[in-house]
Amino acid sequence: MDYREHKLNGSVKPKYPDFKRKDGVHSLWLDSAPQWVLPKIEGLKFDIPKVKPPKDLVEGSWKDLVENPNKWWDNRLQKINGKLKEKYPDFKHKETGKVLWVSDMPTWAESKLPPLNSKKWSGNP
């Protein structure tokens, strides 16, 4: 499992292994790997695990959404109308690509979201 991206975005701690075997028995840190390893892994495809970001990171994204709605795509209506698949994120940041789902929304944010048809929100990407 490839954790490099999760380390970069803060979803896991910086000292977390770059790679872990699926059974969790072995781990690999690239900064301590032999030099010949790096060229061998370039271009290879690895499974990337789903990791929930830390709560404060998620809270910050919801805060940004309610304070700067024009920076986010609101996909809720397109999902309801069947134009987007159910698993598609409800909100996606236009610049960073961060995604949010209503199912993970903090209770304080619910009352701050405008209605689905609000012109304050942009359409889908």
PyMOL commands that set and color helices and strands:
alter all, ss='L'
color gray80, all
select helices_A, chain A and resi 4-9+30-32+37-41+55-67+69-71+76-80+102-104+107-110
alter helices_A, ss='H'
color red, helices_A
select strands_A, chain A and resi 19-20+27-28+72-74+91-93+99-100
alter strands_A, ss='S'
color yellow, strands_A
deselect
rebuild
show_as cartoon
